[in-house]
């Protein structure tokens, strides 16, 4: 079981490192696109978390 846990943790750390390296390569215009996408997704999640009393 420890081998599986170690493998999962290693893969997770590699994914985070790869994502961080990708973010470091973005220029200003690409950062604005990422910001817009994150804001849009956040807006959709907030719209979906409203009151469920009427549903």
Buried (B, 14 or more C-beta within 10 A) or exposed (E): EEEEEEEEEEEEEEEEEEEEEEEEEEEEEEEEEEEEEEEEEEEEEEEEEEEEEEE
